[in-house]
Amino acid sequence: MTAATDTTTTPGGSARTSTAPAPAERAAPDPTAPLLPVVGHDTLVPLVDGRQVTYSNLDVAASAPALESVAERVAETLPLYASVHRGAGYLSQVSTALYEASRRAIGDFVGARAEDLTLITRNTTDSLNLLAGCVPADPATGAPGRVLVLDVEHHANLLPWQRLTDATVLTGGTTVADTLAQVRDELADGAGTGRPYVLLAVTGASNVTGESLPLADLVGAAHEHGARIVLDGAQLVPHRRISLADSGVDYLAFSGHKTYAPYGAGALIGRRDWLDAGTPYLAGGGAVRRVRTGETDWHDGPARHEAGSPNVIGAVALAAACEALAALDPDLVRAHEGALRRRLVSGLESIDRVSVVRVWDDAVDPVGVVTFTVAGYDPGLVAAYLSAEHGIGVRDGRFCAHPLLGRLGFDAGAVRASVGVGTAGEEVERLVAAVRTLVTDGPQAQYDVVDGLWVVVDDPRPVPEGSGLAGLLATAAAGYLADVAVCLPDEV
Ligand SMILES: Cc1ncc(COP(=O)(O)O)c(C=O)c1O
């Protein structure tokens, strides 16, 4: 892929006009050029003024497009797809082998130890709920195990602990150093009172700011006080290499749809003993050795928690994404993302009335997730404007991190832009220019709040046409934006 301009007025087809110079004239490589091609990088979307532009997907932290190599692997797999595990047919055996090989590839990608289990789940939420059900109770009293979690977490790494364990939520400080000290003190207090924490649950990278606490310090603090550590890798794994074996992290959860494999699979990888002893996550076929009407003998290993027909295609897709990311030079990924992020932050901060959100003043090496506010504009309006007038997709709201947004004073929400291996520098430039235009000229279209969602008044944008999806979309064509509003949960 090359650097590109985004102008076109023709519906359908590719929109990117290459502006890349011929190889002979090329100077230093552009560090913001996409590293891997993603499906849909050239998809056209309509604007309210009737033009069409290539979609700029700056919402990859919510869900990332498939890598082209992942989509190709899925297409290769579909003709081989058949029932797995108990099927005697040839393709059943091929599909079973593909599923189990994918499991191994996913575990290998995150440096699973030989004795670790790799479970195929639906996503990070699923993985963390599964693990929460396996946290051992206090052997003396039978009380639920104690889990320490910070208030910076996504709800997926907060609510499962609160529901299924004895969770303490620590309000972090404004610096990494301060927050780490609080974590250490709390773990030490727990151990000192004879009710030690058994688990520290922490994000690998914030879904609000991309920032993180230093992993080695967290692992050291947890282990020093007899606790294990689970890393919410939803925002980390798509951006940075992580090895369980090298880091000492006990459990890691992540999502395929954020890792360029949006086919419904995620993963939980980690120490076997809790998982083998824990209550099977789902009760049903495949998780059992033998069932009588009054007695069930459950499997151990991955099968224990994977009842029901597994998502073979999702696992194959996730393994393919892992393979593609593993083949990238980590320094190149860091340089690409760092350049995009620096441009985003400096561009946004150079605009009057725009502030970039930070959790910790001294955080280092944040991933490509940047949240900002525009004084005088509701975040929902900013997001609607970016979509309707510039064809840019971002996220607004409180990012399923209500405690953090509340503590930082953003109960009204904010706007989040996120970048990944498929993002081009020009997409970031488009966003910065569009926000600048908003501040200088204001929005050109009329917007209103319908059912809590900012929408364009009398939105003229058509639903996508010209594919097999037209029939499905036609059922919503009369008011698909209204349908979107109805489908949106309150928790944004
Ligand atoms: C940090 C973090 N953790 C967990 C989740 C939940 O991921 P999923 O919706 O794939 O379960 C998200 C999703 O945005 C996230 O950003």
PDBQT file of the ligand as one rigid body, heavy atoms in Angstrom, charges set to zero:
ROOT
HETATM    1  C1  LIG A 501      -9.041  -2.795  27.392  1.00  0.00    +0.000 C 
HETATM    2  C2  LIG A 501     -10.240  -3.579  26.970  1.00  0.00    +0.000 A 
HETATM    3  N1  LIG A 501     -10.586  -4.656  27.668  1.00  0.00    +0.000 NA
HETATM    4  C3  LIG A 501     -11.627  -5.419  27.333  1.00  0.00    +0.000 A 
HETATM    5  C4  LIG A 501     -12.414  -5.097  26.267  1.00  0.00    +0.000 A 
HETATM    6  C5  LIG A 501     -13.560  -5.975  25.901  1.00  0.00    +0.000 C 
HETATM    7  O1  LIG A 501     -13.283  -6.584  24.678  1.00  0.00    +0.000 OA
HETATM    8  P1  LIG A 501     -14.378  -7.449  23.945  1.00  0.00    +0.000 P 
HETATM    9  O2  LIG A 501     -15.518  -6.531  23.673  1.00  0.00    +0.000 OA
HETATM   10  O3  LIG A 501     -13.714  -7.908  22.722  1.00  0.00    +0.000 OA
HETATM   11  O4  LIG A 501     -14.753  -8.543  24.866  1.00  0.00    +0.000 OA
HETATM   12  C6  LIG A 501     -12.123  -3.971  25.513  1.00  0.00    +0.000 A 
HETATM   13  C7  LIG A 501     -12.988  -3.575  24.387  1.00  0.00    +0.000 C 
HETATM   14  O5  LIG A 501     -13.032  -2.440  23.980  1.00  0.00    +0.000 OA
HETATM   15  C8  LIG A 501     -10.993  -3.203  25.869  1.00  0.00    +0.000 A 
HETATM   16  O6  LIG A 501     -10.640  -2.130  25.152  1.00  0.00    +0.000 OA
ENDROOT
TORSDOF 0
